[in-house]
Amino acid sequence: MTTTPQRTAADEHLAEWADRQAKAEAIIPLVGRLYREYGVVTSIHGRTLLGQSPTDVLKAHRFARRVDIELNVDDTLPLLEALTALKPGPASVDIARLHRRHLEAGEDVTLEDFLRSELGDVIDKHGADVLPSTDVVLYGFGRIGRLLARILIEHAGTGHGLRLRAVVVRKGADNDLSKRASLLRRDSVHGSFAGTITVDEEANTILANGTLIQVIYSDSPSSVDYTQYGISDAIVVDNTGRWRDEEGLSQHLECPGVSRVLLTAPGKGGLPNIVSGINDAMIGDGKVVTAASCTTNAIVPTLKVINDEYGVVGGHIETVHSFTNDQNLIDNFHKGERRGRSAALNMVLTETGAAKAVAKALPELEGKLTGNSVRVPTPNVSMAILNLTLEKPVEREALNDFVREASLYGDLHKQLDYIDSPEVVSTDFVGNRHAGIVDGRATITAGDRVVMYVWYDNEFGYSCQVVRVLEEMAKVHPPVFPAV
């Protein structure tokens, strides 16, 4: 007589994992179809589902379980299936936040009725409301330029919205094009490009995942006729940092085919310094706009929510910042103080204008903050330490709960992230798309005094903020659901 082997706990866990993985595999084509056919971008608490592996999809669900109401693939799969069947128009949909809304609506509300109620403005709008397209030119192709290219290519979809059309650089060598393509393909910090890249030496183009990028060689921002390449009404993103005032950046506007300019650095003079999510209204119809600095973008969202809730009397911001290309690898002449010393061997005390720049985005904090910076021997991911005096006392747990809730469901959930782990270190935040991530475990309170630690990917997280400013300038950002 043959007996069936008894199933062990290990067998149960393996079977459960296989089931979850199969459902994650079923989710992936739905995510792709929603994006490519309908222009719908899906995420889980700001963590994109597009282009992810089954394991990455499950990790995103795991994050949601750790910080909020439990979300698993059994919840996500039917929601995505129902959403696809409703043939929506372009939208940005956070599945975790939408699932929570569905739970709050009660069991009597069907999933279809719920989606029609929550996303009514875009349901059955496939093909009815096509987003306009705006040409984008990257002037400079360094650390930020190449990351902007990756994000824009990732967001290309069906060709509507922001369209990366060209990159302008100074020619460095006879094999310049292949070297530029290689730097886009491989990155020591951010890993390999997710897709395929083809170089056409004769046409001087780079084809990346279907996005055709014209590489233009020029030594002057005012010498390119973009219309020769079929580019019109373009936004030029100047990521060289060479010109920071309106006069210098306006040289781009002299070029045929250019309508506006965005600087990926703090601007000088009266130029509006935009922190996406904070002062987007200042963009208006301005011809020259700046996206402030990575540090300003990192600290302003946290300062905004803290000031709104508790009031900031004053404080000091200390940034522990990864070294940048502006520093020397080994000791050599540098016009700036201390920056001539080896970036790979030293902590380098330097100045930062981020604390003063906060006032451009949050005028209510003008004159209340001081700041300094220490450059450290890491290639990416930085930290801002906010030492604040508040108008009223607060307990650590209450403060952390408030920030966590704001990161999940507040107006700034795209800019502000929250982590509560005793083991995280800087490399854990490489590729994080938020402007700043509050480390709840490190928060200190003493009456009305608060010390908060904010991590930020000073390359990729900042580049995501730049793209958000671009979308606002071009008026191509799809509606966000669920609404805050």
C-alpha positions as CSV (number, residue, x, y, z in Angstrom):
1,M,0.0,0.0,0.0
2,T,1.4,3.4,-1.1
3,T,1.0,6.4,1.2
4,T,1.1,10.0,0.1
5,P,4.1,11.8,1.7
6,Q,2.9,14.3,4.3
7,R,3.3,17.9,3.2
8,T,5.8,19.8,5.3
9,A,5.9,23.4,6.3
10,A,8.7,23.9,3.9
11,D,6.6,22.5,1.1
12,E,3.7,24.8,2.0
13,H,5.9,27.9,1.9
14,L,7.4,26.9,-1.4
15,A,4.0,26.3,-2.9
16,E,2.7,29.6,-1.6
17,W,5.7,31.4,-3.1
18,A,5.1,29.7,-6.5
19,D,1.5,30.8,-6.4
20,R,2.4,34.4,-5.6
21,Q,5.1,34.4,-8.3
22,A,2.6,33.1,-10.9
23,K,0.2,35.9,-10.0
24,A,3.1,38.5,-10.2
25,E,3.9,37.1,-13.7
26,A,0.2,37.6,-14.7
27,I,0.4,41.2,-13.4
28,I,3.3,42.2,-15.6
29,P,1.5,42.1,-19.0
30,L,-1.4,44.0,-17.5
31,V,1.0,46.7,-16.3
32,G,2.6,46.9,-19.7
33,R,-0.7,47.0,-21.6
34,L,-2.1,49.7,-19.4
35,Y,1.0,51.8,-20.1
36,R,1.5,51.2,-23.8
37,E,-2.2,51.1,-24.9
38,Y,-3.8,53.5,-22.4
39,G,-1.0,55.7,-21.0
40,V,-1.7,54.5,-17.5
41,V,1.4,54.4,-15.2
42,T,0.9,52.1,-12.2
43,S,2.9,52.1,-8.9
44,I,2.7,50.9,-5.3
45,H,3.4,53.7,-2.9
46,G,5.5,55.4,-5.5
47,R,7.4,52.3,-6.5
48,T,6.8,51.7,-10.2
49,L,5.5,48.4,-11.5
50,L,6.5,49.2,-15.1
51,G,9.4,47.1,-16.4
52,Q,9.8,45.1,-13.2
53,S,10.5,41.4,-12.8
54,P,8.0,39.2,-10.9
55,T,10.3,39.3,-7.9
56,D,10.5,43.1,-8.0
57,V,6.7,43.2,-8.2
58,L,6.5,41.0,-5.1
59,K,9.1,43.2,-3.3
60,A,6.9,46.2,-4.0
61,H,4.0,44.4,-2.4
62,R,6.2,43.5,0.6
63,F,7.0,47.1,1.1
64,A,3.3,48.0,1.2
65,R,2.7,45.3,3.8
66,R,5.5,46.7,6.0
67,V,4.2,50.2,6.1
68,D,0.4,50.1,5.6
69,I,-2.7,48.0,5.1
70,E,-1.6,44.6,3.8
71,L,-1.4,44.4,0.0
72,N,-0.8,41.2,-1.9
73,V,-1.0,40.0,-5.4
74,D,-4.5,38.6,-4.8
75,D,-5.6,42.2,-4.3
76,T,-3.6,43.7,-7.2
77,L,-4.4,41.3,-10.0
78,P,-8.2,41.7,-10.0
79,L,-7.8,45.5,-9.6
80,L,-5.5,45.7,-12.7
81,E,-7.8,43.4,-14.7
82,A,-10.8,45.5,-13.9
83,L,-9.0,48.7,-14.7
84,T,-7.8,47.4,-18.0
85,A,-11.4,46.3,-18.9
86,L,-12.6,49.9,-18.4
87,K,-10.3,51.3,-21.1
88,P,-9.1,54.3,-19.3
89,G,-7.3,57.4,-20.7
90,P,-3.9,58.5,-19.5
91,A,-3.4,58.5,-15.7
92,S,-1.0,57.9,-12.9
93,V,-2.5,55.3,-10.5
94,D,-1.1,54.2,-7.1
95,I,-2.5,50.7,-6.7
96,A,-1.8,50.5,-2.9
97,R,-3.6,53.7,-2.2
98,L,-6.4,52.8,-4.5
99,H,-6.8,49.4,-2.7
100,R,-7.0,51.1,0.6
101,R,-9.8,53.4,-0.7
102,H,-11.6,50.3,-1.9
103,L,-11.4,48.7,1.5
104,E,-12.8,51.9,3.1
105,A,-15.7,51.9,0.6
106,G,-17.0,48.6,2.1
107,E,-17.7,45.1,0.8
108,D,-21.0,46.2,-0.8
109,V,-19.2,48.3,-3.5
110,T,-18.1,46.2,-6.4
111,L,-14.6,46.7,-7.8
112,E,-16.0,48.0,-11.1
113,D,-18.3,50.5,-9.5
114,F,-15.5,51.6,-7.2
115,L,-13.1,52.2,-10.1
116,R,-15.8,54.1,-12.1
117,S,-16.3,56.3,-9.0
118,E,-12.7,56.9,-8.2
119,L,-11.3,57.3,-11.8
120,G,-14.5,58.6,-13.4
121,D,-12.6,61.4,-15.3
122,V,-10.6,58.9,-17.3
123,I,-12.7,55.8,-17.5
124,D,-13.7,54.9,-21.1
125,K,-11.5,57.7,-22.3
126,H,-9.1,55.6,-24.3
127,G,-8.2,57.6,-27.4
128,A,-10.4,60.5,-26.4
129,D,-7.8,62.6,-24.5
130,V,-4.4,62.2,-26.0
131,L,-1.7,64.0,-24.1
132,P,0.3,66.5,-26.1
133,S,3.9,65.8,-26.8
134,T,6.8,68.1,-26.1
135,D,10.3,67.8,-27.5
136,V,13.1,67.7,-25.0
137,V,16.8,68.5,-25.6
138,L,19.5,67.6,-23.1
139,Y,22.3,70.2,-23.2
140,G,25.1,68.2,-21.6
141,F,25.4,64.5,-21.0
142,G,27.0,64.0,-17.6
143,R,25.8,62.3,-14.5
144,I,22.4,64.1,-14.4
145,G,22.0,64.2,-18.2
146,R,22.4,60.5,-18.7
147,L,20.0,59.7,-15.8
148,L,17.4,62.1,-17.3
149,A,17.8,60.3,-20.6
150,R,17.1,57.0,-18.9
151,I,14.0,58.3,-17.2
152,L,12.7,60.0,-20.3
153,I,13.3,56.8,-22.3
154,E,11.5,54.8,-19.7
155,H,8.5,57.2,-19.8
156,A,8.4,57.3,-23.6
157,G,5.4,55.0,-23.9
158,T,3.6,55.6,-27.2
159,G,5.4,58.8,-27.9
160,H,3.1,61.3,-26.2
161,G,4.2,63.5,-23.3
162,L,7.9,64.3,-23.0
163,R,9.9,63.2,-26.1
164,L,13.7,63.1,-25.8
165,R,14.9,64.2,-29.2
166,A,18.5,65.3,-28.9
167,V,21.6,65.6,-26.8
168,V,24.1,68.4,-27.3
169,V,27.7,68.0,-26.2
170,R,31.2,69.1,-27.1
171,K,33.0,66.6,-29.2
172,G,35.6,64.9,-27.1
173,A,37.2,62.4,-29.6
174,D,36.7,60.8,-33.0
175,N,34.9,57.9,-31.2
176,D,32.8,60.3,-29.2
177,L,29.4,58.9,-30.2
178,S,30.2,55.3,-29.2
179,K,31.7,56.5,-25.9
180,R,28.6,58.5,-25.1
181,A,26.4,55.5,-25.9
182,S,28.6,53.3,-23.7
183,L,28.2,55.7,-20.7
184,L,24.5,55.6,-21.2
185,R,24.6,51.8,-21.4
186,R,26.7,51.1,-18.4
187,D,26.8,53.0,-15.1
188,S,29.0,52.1,-12.1
189,V,26.4,53.4,-9.6
190,H,23.0,52.8,-11.2
191,G,23.8,49.6,-13.2
192,S,23.1,48.7,-16.8
193,F,20.6,50.4,-19.0
194,A,17.3,48.5,-19.0
195,G,17.0,47.7,-22.7
196,T,18.9,47.9,-26.0
197,I,21.0,50.7,-27.4
198,T,22.1,51.0,-31.1
199,V,24.5,53.5,-32.5
200,D,24.3,55.0,-36.0
201,E,27.7,56.6,-36.7
202,E,26.6,58.0,-40.1
203,A,23.4,59.6,-38.8
204,N,25.0,60.5,-35.4
205,T,22.1,59.0,-33.5
206,I,21.6,56.7,-30.5
207,L,18.5,54.5,-30.6
208,A,17.5,53.4,-27.1
209,N,14.4,51.3,-26.6
210,G,12.8,52.9,-29.7
211,T,13.7,56.4,-28.7
212,L,15.9,58.0,-31.5
213,I,18.3,60.5,-30.0
214,Q,20.1,62.9,-32.2
215,V,23.6,63.7,-30.9
216,I,24.6,67.3,-31.8
217,Y,28.1,68.7,-31.4
218,S,28.3,72.4,-30.4
219,D,30.5,74.6,-28.3
220,S,27.9,77.3,-27.8
221,P,24.3,77.2,-26.5
222,S,23.2,79.7,-29.1
223,S,24.6,78.1,-32.3
224,V,22.3,75.2,-32.9
225,D,19.4,75.2,-35.4
226,Y,17.2,72.5,-33.9
227,T,14.6,72.8,-36.7
228,Q,17.1,71.1,-39.0
229,Y,16.5,67.9,-37.0
230,G,12.7,68.3,-37.0
231,I,12.7,69.6,-33.4
232,S,10.3,72.5,-32.5
233,D,9.1,74.3,-29.4
234,A,11.5,72.3,-27.4
235,I,12.5,72.6,-23.8
236,V,16.2,72.6,-23.4
237,V,17.5,71.0,-20.2
238,D,20.8,72.6,-19.4
239,N,22.7,70.2,-17.0
240,T,26.2,71.6,-17.6
241,G,25.9,74.1,-14.7
242,R,28.0,76.5,-16.7
243,W,25.4,79.2,-17.0
244,R,23.2,79.9,-14.0
245,D,21.7,83.3,-14.6
246,E,19.0,84.4,-17.0
247,E,21.4,86.1,-19.4
248,G,23.5,83.1,-19.8
249,L,20.7,80.6,-20.1
250,S,18.7,82.7,-22.4
251,Q,21.3,82.0,-25.1
252,H,19.4,78.8,-25.7
253,L,16.4,80.7,-26.6
254,E,18.3,82.2,-29.6
255,C,18.3,78.8,-31.2
256,P,15.5,78.0,-33.7
257,G,13.2,75.3,-32.3
258,V,13.7,76.2,-28.6
259,S,10.8,77.7,-26.6
260,R,11.9,77.3,-22.9
261,V,14.9,76.4,-20.8
262,L,15.3,74.3,-17.5
263,L,18.5,74.4,-15.5
264,T,19.4,71.4,-13.3
265,A,21.0,73.5,-10.6
266,P,20.2,76.5,-8.4
267,G,19.6,79.6,-10.4
268,K,21.0,83.1,-9.7
269,G,19.2,86.4,-9.5
270,G,15.5,86.3,-9.8
271,L,15.2,83.0,-11.6
272,P,12.5,80.8,-10.0
273,N,14.0,77.8,-8.2
274,I,11.3,75.1,-8.4
275,V,11.0,72.2,-6.1
276,S,8.4,69.9,-7.6
277,G,5.4,69.5,-5.4
278,I,6.1,72.6,-3.5
279,N,6.1,75.7,-5.7
280,D,5.2,74.5,-9.2
281,A,2.8,77.5,-9.5
282,M,5.9,79.7,-9.9
283,I,6.7,78.0,-13.2
284,G,3.9,79.8,-15.1
285,D,4.9,80.8,-18.6
286,G,8.5,81.6,-17.6
287,K,11.0,81.1,-20.4
288,V,13.9,80.2,-18.0
289,V,13.2,78.0,-14.9
290,T,15.6,76.2,-12.6
291,A,15.1,72.9,-10.6
292,A,17.1,74.1,-7.6
293,S,19.7,71.7,-6.1
294,C,19.5,68.0,-5.1
295,T,19.8,69.0,-1.4
296,T,17.2,71.7,-1.6
297,N,14.8,69.2,-3.3
298,A,15.6,66.7,-0.6
299,I,15.0,68.9,2.5
300,V,12.1,71.1,1.4
301,P,9.4,68.5,1.3
302,T,10.2,67.4,4.9
303,L,10.5,71.0,6.1
304,K,7.2,71.8,4.4
305,V,5.2,69.1,6.2
306,I,7.0,69.8,9.6
307,N,6.5,73.5,9.4
308,D,2.8,73.2,8.4
309,E,2.1,70.9,11.3
310,Y,4.4,72.1,14.1
311,G,5.9,75.4,13.0
312,V,9.7,75.9,12.5
313,V,11.3,78.6,14.7
314,G,14.8,78.0,13.4
315,G,17.4,75.4,12.8
316,H,20.6,74.2,11.1
317,I,20.9,71.9,8.1
318,E,24.1,69.8,7.8
319,T,24.4,67.7,4.7
320,V,26.7,64.7,4.4
321,H,27.1,64.6,0.6
322,S,28.7,62.2,-1.7
323,F,31.6,63.6,-3.7
324,T,31.0,65.0,-7.2
325,N,32.9,65.5,-10.4
326,D,33.6,69.1,-9.3
327,Q,36.2,67.7,-6.8
328,N,39.6,66.3,-7.5
329,L,40.4,62.5,-7.2
330,I,43.8,63.4,-5.8
331,D,45.2,66.6,-4.4
332,N,45.4,69.3,-7.1
333,F,44.6,72.9,-7.7
334,H,40.9,73.9,-7.2
335,K,39.5,77.4,-7.1
336,G,37.2,76.5,-4.2
337,E,38.3,76.1,-0.6
338,R,39.3,72.5,0.4
339,R,37.8,71.0,-2.8
340,G,41.2,70.6,-4.3
341,R,42.0,67.8,-1.7
342,S,41.4,64.2,-2.7
343,A,37.7,63.4,-2.8
344,A,38.4,59.7,-2.5
345,L,40.5,60.0,0.6
346,N,38.9,62.8,2.7
347,M,35.9,64.2,4.3
348,V,35.8,67.7,2.9
349,L,34.1,70.5,4.8
350,T,32.4,72.9,2.3
351,E,29.7,75.4,2.0
352,T,26.1,74.8,0.7
353,G,23.5,77.3,-0.3
354,A,20.7,74.8,0.2
355,A,19.6,76.2,3.5
356,K,19.3,79.7,2.1
357,A,17.7,78.4,-1.1
358,V,14.9,76.9,1.0
359,A,13.4,80.4,1.3
360,K,12.9,80.5,-2.5
361,A,10.5,77.6,-2.3
362,L,9.2,78.2,1.3
363,P,9.3,82.0,1.9
364,E,7.9,81.5,5.4
365,L,11.3,80.0,6.4
366,E,13.4,82.9,5.2
367,G,16.2,83.7,7.6
368,K,15.4,80.8,9.9
369,L,17.9,78.2,8.7
370,T,21.7,77.9,8.4
371,G,23.6,75.2,6.6
372,N,26.9,73.6,5.9
373,S,28.1,70.4,4.1
374,V,30.6,67.7,4.4
375,R,31.6,65.9,1.2
376,V,32.4,62.2,1.9
377,P,34.2,59.4,-0.1
378,T,31.0,57.8,-1.5
379,P,29.9,58.1,-5.1
380,N,26.2,58.6,-4.6
381,V,23.4,59.0,-2.0
382,S,23.7,61.7,0.6
383,M,22.0,62.7,3.9
384,A,20.7,65.9,5.3
385,I,20.5,66.3,9.1
386,L,17.7,68.7,10.1
387,N,18.3,70.2,13.6
388,L,15.2,72.2,14.2
389,T,13.5,74.1,17.0
390,L,9.7,73.9,16.7
391,E,6.9,76.1,17.9
392,K,5.5,73.3,20.1
393,P,6.9,70.2,21.6
394,V,6.4,66.8,20.0
395,E,7.2,63.2,20.9
396,R,9.3,61.0,18.7
397,E,6.6,58.4,18.0
398,A,4.0,61.0,17.2
399,L,6.4,62.8,14.8
400,N,7.4,59.7,13.0
401,D,3.7,58.6,12.6
402,F,2.9,62.0,11.2
403,V,5.8,61.9,8.6
404,R,5.0,58.3,7.7
405,E,1.3,59.2,7.0
406,A,2.4,62.2,5.0
407,S,4.7,60.1,2.9
408,L,1.9,57.6,2.1
409,Y,-1.2,59.8,1.7
410,G,-0.2,63.4,1.8
411,D,0.2,65.9,-1.1
412,L,3.9,65.2,-1.2
413,H,3.8,61.4,-1.3
414,K,5.9,61.5,-4.6
415,Q,8.6,63.7,-3.0
416,L,8.6,62.3,0.6
417,D,9.5,58.8,1.6
418,Y,9.8,57.2,5.0
419,I,11.8,54.2,6.2
420,D,11.9,52.5,9.6
421,S,14.7,49.9,9.6
422,P,17.7,49.4,12.0
423,E,19.9,48.1,9.1
424,V,19.6,50.5,6.2
425,V,22.7,52.3,4.9
426,S,23.3,54.7,2.0
427,T,23.5,52.2,-0.8
428,D,20.0,51.0,0.0
429,F,18.7,54.2,-1.4
430,V,20.4,54.1,-4.8
431,G,17.6,54.5,-7.4
432,N,15.0,55.8,-4.9
433,R,12.6,58.0,-6.9
434,H,11.7,60.3,-4.0
435,A,13.4,63.6,-3.3
436,G,14.1,62.6,0.3
437,I,13.6,59.7,2.6
438,V,13.1,60.3,6.4
439,D,14.9,57.7,8.5
440,G,12.4,57.2,11.4
441,R,14.8,55.1,13.5
442,A,17.2,58.1,13.7
443,T,14.7,60.7,14.7
444,I,15.5,62.5,18.0
445,T,13.1,64.7,20.0
446,A,13.6,66.7,23.2
447,G,10.6,69.0,23.9
448,D,10.5,71.5,21.0
449,R,13.8,70.4,19.6
450,V,14.0,67.8,16.8
451,V,16.7,66.2,14.8
452,M,15.7,64.3,11.7
453,Y,17.8,62.4,9.2
454,V,16.8,62.6,5.5
455,W,18.5,60.3,3.0
456,Y,18.5,61.2,-0.7
457,D,19.8,59.8,-4.0
458,N,21.4,63.0,-5.1
459,E,21.6,61.8,-8.7
460,F,18.5,59.7,-9.5
461,G,16.1,61.0,-6.9
462,Y,17.0,64.5,-8.0
463,S,16.6,63.6,-11.7
464,C,13.1,62.3,-11.0
465,Q,12.3,65.7,-9.5
466,V,13.7,67.4,-12.6
467,V,11.4,65.3,-14.9
468,R,8.4,66.3,-12.7
469,V,9.3,69.9,-13.3
470,L,9.6,69.2,-17.0
471,E,6.2,67.6,-17.0
472,E,4.7,70.6,-15.3
473,M,6.4,73.0,-17.8
474,A,5.0,71.0,-20.7
475,K,1.6,70.4,-19.1
476,V,1.9,66.7,-20.0
477,H,1.5,65.1,-16.5
478,P,-1.5,62.8,-16.5
479,P,-4.1,63.1,-13.7
480,V,-3.1,61.3,-10.5
481,F,-5.4,58.7,-8.8
482,P,-6.5,58.3,-6.2
483,A,-6.7,62.1,-5.5
484,V,-5.2,63.1,-2.2
